[in-house]
Amino acid sequence: MHGKITAIAITGPTASGKTALSLKLAEALSGEIISLDSMQIYRGMDIGTAKATAEERARVRHHMLDIIPPTADFSAQDYKRLATECARDIASRGRLPIFVGGTGLYLDTLTRNMSDEVPEASRDYIDTLPYDLTTDEGREALHKRLREVDPESALAIHKNNVRRVARALEIFDKTGKTKSYFDALSRESSDFDILHITLDFQERELLYERIDERVGIMMSEGLLSEVQTLASDGLLKDGTTAAAAIGYKELLPAISGDETLDECVEKIKAASRAYAKRQLTWFRHDSEAHRIMCDKDGRLRTPEDIFTEALCYIKTRL
């Protein structure tokens, strides 16, 4: 019987500085990095996924990069199996596994083993609730009921996130046990003991400026050429996960001549900003994560300042 694997997870939205922070932490803590990104697993998709460079991989050993072609299927459970093997190998060599990326679903699969008692989500359940969820009063009433039966989940879920509130109530109504009970059970049966740090922003516009700048850098590094090569090799087929990757699908109309390159680049920026917003929302729901703000008083903090805070937090808990 294997024991739990002690690991670090560094998450946050795209362009938040995860890579720079993780490299410094890995060097300070004798760690190796395991990608926590659903697109960096694909071979040939380097620039658009902000994959670690050859220089960065020379500094710190990386795992779960370039493991399958863009046409292959790959599930969260596939990730869990392979990433767990990587982490056990890293730990067996006396080093610290550090998961780094923005795919929250992958982190959830690592840290949770859901009980068979948890019912499948029903699309119809929310329609049976006696509240008008289009109104603030209805959402408040729904959240009030969750506070009564499962205060811990209610604390972690905002009242406006109606689907998550309803899902927590559905679990309670169908099992008589709370979502927080099953969450605790799933963490106990996990293979990992993960210290989770997530990067966040008070001023979202500062993050959006970083995203726009990063897209410009990707274009200058040859993203268009990368997409052209993948497309001409038949590796961006409709219906595959890889073909839907931000930075790739938006450039295909430029390659076909249906849109101008400038139009496509603006679409990449917009899609990246929307994705970052979803990532911020996802990671803010993890009440156990330690949030590090990347900005203060309307200005970005220095990478060294963020690294110092992260390292101090980790050293007090490992």
Secondary structure by P-SEA (a helix, b strand, c coil): ccccccbbbbbbcccccaaaaaaaaaaacbbbbbbccccccccccccccccccaaaaaaccccccccccccccccaaaaaaaaaaaaaaaaaacbbbbbbcccaaaaaaaaccccccccccccccccccccccccaaaaaaaaaaaaaccaaaaaaccccaaaaaaaaaaaaaaccccaaaaaaaaaaacccccbbbbbbbccaaaaaaaaaaaaaaaaaacaaaaaaaaaaaccccccccccccaaaaaacccccccccaaaaaaaaaaaaaaaaaaaaaaaaacccbbbbbcccccccccaaaaaaaaaaaaaacc
